Amino acid sequence: MSVLKLSFRYITSKALFKKHCLEYFMAVISTLCFGGKATPEPALIIMLVEVLYSEDYKLISFLVDKKLLSGVRSSLLQLLMEHR
């Protein structure tokens, strides 16, 4: 295989891995934090917002690029509005 094909395969698999990690992250957050009828604790909401909206999102930056992060932020806001 050529170097170009191997590079493309690596980039594609890395992007797919990131996407699956984000889907898992959102499934865990939505199930564990927003799964019941009760509103999550304010401290938890603040922590999630700080992690996702901080300028340097170092905690999850190894998994996320900016395009995917906007989708996660949107999903989190939707969950917050549903449980308000």
Stockholm file with secondary structure:
# STOCKHOLM 1.0

chainA/1-84         MSVLKLSFRYITSKALFKKHCLEYFMAVISTLCFGGKATPEPALIIMLVEVLYSEDYKLISFLVDKKLLSGVRSSLLQLLMEHR
#=GR chainA/1-84 SS CCHHHHHHHHHHHHHHHHHHHHHHHHHHIIIIITSSSSCCCHHHHHHHHHHHHSSSCTTTTTTCCHHHHHHHHHHHHHHHHHTC
#=GC SS_cons        CCHHHHHHHHHHHHHHHHHHHHHHHHHHIIIIITSSSSCCCHHHHHHHHHHHHSSSCTTTTTTCCHHHHHHHHHHHHHHHHHTC
//
